Amino acid sequence: MKRIKITVAYDGTNYSGWQIQPNGLTIEEVLNRALSGFLKEEIHIIGASRTDSGVHAMGNVAVFDTKTTIPPEKICLAVNPCLPEDIRIVASCQVANDFHPRHCDTRKTYEYHIQNGKIPFPTQRLYSHLVTMDLDISAMEEAGQYLVGTHDFKSFCAAKTQAQTTVRTVNAIHVEAVPGPGPTMKNVIIQVKGEGFLYNMVRIISGTLIKVGIGVYPPVHVKEILEAKDRSLAGETVPAKGLFLKEIEYL
């Protein structure tokens, strides 16, 4: 028996998140089915990050145990034809039999994508959140720096969290604007890198930075929101469709 680590990219639009549940099709369910069918053995993957319904990924990680003699690095190429076009295993390799993707020190990078302009571009409608008011990128960047470090992020966590503690470490936040597909559109990307995240944390941080960007809050107000430990003071939880799990680094 060997343990295989896979890196998975997916378009989360048509799925009820990563984790298997009774009321909708999930990424985990599709991968289990495809791997079991191809390898002719029952496969149950263990994922590193349980992304929510509608969230996308460029580099989620999972492991599974198998008796196959197929070279580990070839499994991704062999299984991908069995998967729908909106899910792909982009890399595969063998790891130690005791490797667990959630029981290791990791650093995750999330990106939140925004269309900033008056008219939404149709090809981006499933992968970004529309903000029609002009965003002040430098103010958003300044505001984000108040969240870097180890803090109690209770203000930036959904009320229904089951986390034992709301203290988390954010390693970096960066906000950039790039030209959009249309003459009046720009794309804004909020990148958040951290060692762990609370439920909806990145989406609430993004919603709060948007408030700064449109001038509702001055940048320093984000520090006050953080210190208040009060969810009602932060910005909205922006839609899942703009969120991407970009990368998981194992330290």
C-alpha positions in Angstrom: 0.0 0.0 0.0 1.3 3.4 -0.9 0.1 7.0 -0.2 -0.3 9.3 -3.1 -0.5 13.1 -2.8 -2.4 14.9 -5.5 -2.7 18.6 -6.3 -6.2 19.5 -7.6 -7.5 22.5 -9.6 -11.2 23.0 -10.0 -14.0 25.3 -11.0 -16.3 25.3 -8.0 -19.3 26.8 -9.8 -21.3 23.5 -10.1 -20.3 22.0 -6.8 -21.5 22.1 -3.2 -17.9 22.6 -2.0 -15.2 20.1 -1.3 -16.5 17.9 1.4 -19.0 15.1 0.8 -22.5 16.0 1.9 -26.0 14.6 1.4 -27.6 17.6 -0.4 -25.3 18.2 -3.4 -22.4 17.0 -5.6 -19.0 17.8 -4.2 -15.4 17.8 -5.4 -14.4 15.0 -3.0 -17.2 12.8 -4.2 -16.3 13.2 -7.9 -12.6 12.5 -7.2 -13.4 9.4 -5.1 -15.6 8.0 -7.8 -13.1 8.7 -10.6 -10.1 7.3 -8.7 -12.1 4.2 -7.5 -13.3 3.4 -11.0 -9.9 3.8 -12.6 -7.8 2.0 -10.0 -10.4 -0.7 -9.4 -10.3 -0.3 -5.7 -12.2 1.7 -3.1 -10.6 5.1 -2.7 -11.3 7.7 0.0 -9.3 10.9 -0.4 -8.3 13.1 2.5 -8.3 16.8 1.6 -6.2 19.6 2.9 -8.8 22.4 2.6 -12.5 22.0 2.6 -13.5 24.8 0.3 -17.1 26.1 0.4 -19.7 25.9 -2.3 -18.8 27.9 -5.3 -15.2 28.5 -4.3 -12.5 27.6 -6.9 -9.0 26.2 -6.5 -5.7 26.3 -8.4 -3.9 24.1 -5.9 -5.8 22.2 -3.3 -4.1 19.1 -1.9 -5.4 15.6 -1.0 -4.0 12.1 -0.4 -5.2 8.6 -0.8 -3.9 5.1 -0.3 -3.7 2.6 -3.1 -2.2 -0.7 -4.2 -1.7 0.4 -7.8 1.6 -0.3 -9.6 1.1 2.8 -11.8 4.0 5.2 -11.2 2.8 7.9 -8.8 3.7 10.8 -11.1 1.7 9.3 -13.9 -1.6 8.9 -11.9 -2.6 12.5 -12.7 -2.3 11.9 -16.4 -4.1 8.6 -16.2 -7.1 9.7 -14.1 -7.8 13.1 -15.7 -9.8 11.6 -18.7 -12.1 10.1 -16.1 -12.9 13.5 -14.6 -15.3 16.2 -15.7 -13.6 19.1 -17.5 -14.0 21.4 -14.4 -11.8 19.2 -12.2 -8.2 18.3 -12.9 -5.4 16.6 -11.0 -2.5 18.8 -11.9 0.3 16.8 -10.1 0.7 13.5 -8.3 3.5 12.0 -6.2 4.2 9.4 -3.5 4.6 10.6 0.1 5.3 8.9 3.4 2.5 6.6 4.6 1.9 8.8 7.7 1.7 12.1 5.7 -1.6 13.8 6.5 -2.5 17.0 4.5 -4.2 18.7 7.4 -1.8 17.7 10.2 1.3 19.5 8.9 2.5 23.1 9.1 1.3 24.8 6.0 0.9 28.2 4.5 -2.1 28.8 2.3 -2.5 31.5 -0.3 -6.0 32.7 -1.3 -7.0 35.2 -3.9 -10.2 37.2 -4.2 -10.9 38.5 -7.7 -13.0 41.6 -8.3 -14.3 43.2 -11.5 -14.0 46.9 -11.0 -16.1 48.9 -13.5 -19.6 49.9 -14.5 -20.4 47.0 -16.9 -19.6 43.4 -15.9 -17.7 41.4 -18.5 -19.7 38.2 -19.2 -16.6 35.8 -19.4 -15.7 36.8 -15.8 -19.1 36.6 -14.2 -18.5 33.2 -12.6 -15.1 34.0 -11.3 -15.2 37.5 -9.9 -17.3 39.9 -7.8 -18.5 43.1 -9.5 -17.8 46.4 -7.7 -19.0 49.4 -9.8 -17.5 52.2 -7.7 -13.9 53.0 -8.4 -11.5 51.2 -5.9 -8.6 53.0 -4.3 -6.0 50.3 -4.5 -3.4 52.1 -2.3 -5.9 52.6 0.5 -6.8 48.9 0.3 -3.2 47.9 0.4 -2.6 50.1 3.4 -5.6 48.8 5.3 -4.6 45.2 4.7 -1.3 45.7 6.5 -3.1 46.2 9.8 -4.2 42.5 9.5 -0.7 41.1 8.9 0.6 39.2 12.0 -0.9 37.0 14.7 -4.2 38.4 15.9 -7.6 37.5 17.2 -9.7 37.6 14.0 -13.1 37.3 15.6 -14.3 40.3 13.7 -13.5 38.5 10.4 -15.1 35.2 11.1 -18.6 33.9 10.4 -20.7 33.7 13.5 -21.4 30.0 13.1 -17.7 29.0 13.3 -16.9 25.9 15.4 -13.2 27.0 15.8 -11.9 26.6 19.4 -9.9 29.8 19.0 -10.2 32.8 16.6 -6.5 33.6 16.8 -4.8 33.2 13.4 -1.5 34.3 11.7 -1.7 36.2 8.4 1.7 36.3 6.7 1.0 38.8 4.0 -1.8 40.7 2.3 -1.3 42.3 -1.1 -3.8 44.2 -3.4 -3.1 44.9 -7.0 -5.0 46.1 -10.1 -4.4 44.8 -13.6 -6.1 45.9 -16.8 -9.5 44.2 -17.4 -10.9 42.7 -20.5 -12.8 45.8 -21.5 -11.8 49.5 -22.0 -13.4 50.7 -18.8 -12.8 47.6 -16.6 -9.9 46.8 -14.2 -9.4 43.5 -12.3 -8.5 43.8 -8.7 -6.9 40.9 -6.9 -6.7 40.7 -3.1 -4.1 38.1 -2.1 -4.0 36.8 1.5 -1.3 34.4 2.7 -1.6 32.7 6.1 -1.0 29.7 8.3 -4.7 29.0 8.8 -8.1 30.6 8.2 -11.4 30.9 10.0 -14.7 30.2 8.3 -15.3 32.9 5.6 -12.3 34.8 6.9 -10.9 35.7 3.5 -14.3 36.7 2.1 -14.9 39.0 5.1 -11.4 40.5 4.8 -12.1 41.2 1.2 -15.5 42.7 1.9 -13.9 45.0 4.4 -11.1 46.1 2.1 -13.7 46.9 -0.5 -15.3 49.2 2.0 -12.0 51.0 2.3 -11.5 51.0 -1.4 -14.8 52.8 -2.1 -14.1 55.3 0.7 -16.6 54.1 3.4 -13.8 53.4 5.9 -10.3 55.0 6.2 -7.6 52.4 6.2 -6.9 52.8 9.9 -10.4 51.8 10.7 -9.5 48.2 9.8 -7.2 48.2 12.8 -10.1 49.4 15.0 -12.4 46.6 13.6 -9.8 44.0 14.3 -9.3 45.2 17.9 -13.1 45.3 18.5 -13.5 41.5 18.0 -17.0 42.2 16.7 -18.2 40.7 13.4 -20.9 43.3 12.9 -18.3 46.0 12.4 -16.5 44.4 9.4 -17.6 44.4 5.8 -19.9 42.0 4.1 -19.1 38.4 3.3 -18.5 38.8 -0.5 -19.7 36.1 -2.8 -17.9 32.7 -3.0 -17.4 32.9 -6.8 -14.5 35.4 -6.5 -12.5 33.2 -4.2 -9.6 31.0 -5.3 -7.4 28.7 -3.2 -4.2 29.4 -5.1 -1.6 27.3 -3.3 -0.8 25.3 -0.2 2.8 25.2 0.8 4.1 22.5 3.2 6.7 24.0 5.5 
